[in-house]
Amino acid sequence: MNNLYPPYQKGGAETVVRMAAEAFLKEGDEVFIVSTRPSTGAAKELDARVPVYRVSSRYYDLDTMPVFFRLFWHLIDMFDLVMAYKLYKIFIQEKPDLVITHNLKGVSYLVPALLHFMKIFHIHTLHDIQLIHPSGLMFYGKEELIRSWSARFYQAFCRLLFSSPDVVISPSAWLLYLYESLGFFPNSIKKTLRNPVARTRGNIQAANENSEGFFTFLFVGQMEEHKAPRDVVRAYSSLPADIAAGTKLRLVGDGKLAVELKEMEFDARIKFVGKLPLEGVYSELQNADCLVVPSLCYENSPTVIYEAIASGTPFIASDLGGITELANEYGGILFKPGDIEDLSRAMSRMKQGYSDHEKKILESKAKVLRLNPSFYANEIKRLFQTSKK
């Protein structure tokens, strides 16, 4: 269960759910998906092999709604009895042995209590700070927002509503510790389990095969303020001439800043690629020399970093949250979030010492490739079997 499922997609959680569902199917398990659809949209399906129950919700279009409406919606959503009843009927029909929940914003926060009432084993997966702050985001330099009286009030309700999962898993130790420090999940078994990586050795191609002799920096992500794509452009534009020579910058993604970034193409070295399908993103990662992840928000465990490592591509990233954990474990250059000069220095260090950084990433590549969907699905099943005993 996740609030979104392809083709309605906004983040990495939807990809994790899809990969896990396909892996369970390959293991011979019966799988069904519970998700939402826009209240005015059609229930489009991508894969008929997996039954998908889509309940109507305004979550997908929430960003387009007025602020006052959103505040009211969040309150209603937390205690949505009508939605809970719809889910109750689905569970009665399907009779699942295990329900794995992910992001439940838009699907009612009454789900954990419902599963507890129905005596269905429940594993909840953390992806962000949605239970700590309704936005799911915490920004660098604005950490006090999760300590405000309104946030504490919200957290108190979420602690109560999410008090009953049998197991809670998190892709990063950082995120799990943050929740524990705020008193969440006192009675649940807690486990750090990395997200699955989509690709295998068979479809990893040689990096830089189409690099045309350039050293390529790459940004992949939402073109939004909290992902800081402008910072990459500014840092790249301020590189010393000797470092910038023979380089280019490519930006992949879409969002509110897309038009502005497109206009920055006055520099022939900078190319705004736009949104690409997954295979296109993989190709960009394989042909880049360095991925740059300049987030201004605390990331949990960004999928794009795993994919870069799986491609043998070194990365530079903000020293924030679960990103720091990944850089320390797999190798990567960290810089101070929002600091253009520090990012520019990191990009210079990457190019100057590239062979050493590439070697570190290639050493980590095998470890990341072991985090395939089959491994992830079997770890979930092992947690279910051992915890149920």
C-alpha angles and dihedrals in degrees: 000000000000131000091242134032129176131313083032100059138153107156150009097282091074091054091049091052092049093048092047092049092051091047092051089051091053089051089057097253126139111245137185130175128222115197142132138261129203108276090243097036133095123251097251116186128206101186122029091194090077117056108228122199109200118192119196114257139157092223097102092056096035095112090062093056125094115268093245091053091050093053091050091045093054090055094049092044094056092059100029103154093175091057091045090054091051089052091046090058091049092052092047089054098044100035096205122200090208135019117199111197127194124169109001100181103126094021098072127267088236089082096095091051090046092053091046090051091049091046093235116152109250131203115183120200121207120216105160142346096286091132091050098046127010092232092058087223135107116186129213109259092016100073091127090076091080088054096053119116092250092050091048090050090051092047092052091058092044092050088054096045094046098042096109113056110128091216132015119197129189130187090221133042088218094063093044091051091049091055092045091050088057093051100258125152099006093166100038128098105245126209137173109224122169118232116258120263114227103217134069133206090268095067100036106108129197109285121245094015090145099031093118091216095300126125101234126208113195135199118193121180149070114326091233135124095254092055090052101213089162089062090060092051093048094046092047092048090053096053114125112262094248091053095043093051111109095009137114137188124221124190120200123189144054138249145107094318094050096101093047092049092047088058090056090071089097082103104075090211091063119076126185104206098179127210118343135186116253094266089053091051090050090052091051091050092048092051097044125091096209136015116214118205107183100170120169091197128073105264122206105208111326113219092211091065092054090048091050091052090047087055092049090246118144118227143212117204146168115274094242138124117312092357090073088053092053094047091051093047102042105020127262142141117263127203136183110275114253093008106126094187093051091048090050090051090050091052089050092050090049094055095042095049098029098134091057094047092046090052091053092051094047088053089054094044095084091052092052094046089058087064091080124149092259091056090047093050093048092049089053091050091047090052090050094049097044096041094048090058 
